Amino acid sequence: MTYEELIYMIKDELRLLSDDSDFTNEHIEFLCSKWRGYILEVDNLNKKIISEFGYDTPLQQRLCLDMGEINSAISSYSCDGGTLLASKKTVPALVNNSSIVVDTLDYFNDCHLVYISNPERFKYQGCNKWLKDIIYAGILPDKRLWLKSANPAFKEIDKIKITGIFLDTEETKDLLCNSDGSKCNYMKSQYPISEHQVPLLIQYVVNELTNSLYRPKDDKNNSNYDLNKIGQIPNTRQSE
């Protein structure tokens, strides 16, 4: 199910409840992201999410991050005075305890990229001159993705692909990309949710939106359908 299809389904449900419902796609996207995050956190606590390294799941998204050189003099994460690379944008928050896959584009397939989840351990990697075919990646406290290697050629990397289960689709939608690194239209992309979670997500979003709708009720026990009178101008003229 794509982003576009999910929004259409929610709007169809809203029309069944009220002909006057008018919500923007952006508002619905925001609520979808909010309630999807809640559903994933609950499922994660209940051990329903499998997040093994490299495990393919509909919850995952592929993002592309542009990289830039960082002078090691301003970083405590360099042990050899060399250059570091850091993403120009921060990495969106991950679902708790989930892992990510970090990969380069095709022209760097001859190197092994190793993701280090512990920032302190990352500090001491990439200094062994005998391991020049390894590039180390890590997400540091500033929430950016960093790269380091004993191979100076790694500085040629200008873009990195990361795949994982991210918490907020509002943060990821502008970073979504194809396998070749090109940007994709997120509305045509698969929405990161499992099929069994879709009905619950739609229910949460529709319930929140319908709470703001005015829905008059015919609660008079008078054998009349009084809703037909709503919006009519009462006749106040007295008969002559």
ABEGO torsion letter per residue (X at the ends): XBAAAAAAAAAAAAAAABAABBBBAAAAAAAAAAAAAAAAAAAAAAGABBABBGBBBAABBBBBBBBBBBBAAABAABAAGBBBBBBABBBBBBBBGBBBBBBBBAAAAABBBBBBABAAAAAABGABAAAAABBBBBBBAAGBBBBBBABAAAAABABBBBBBBBABAAAAAAABBBAAGBBBBAAABBBBBBAAAAAAAAAAAAAAAAAABBBBBBABBAGBBAAAABGBBBBABBBX
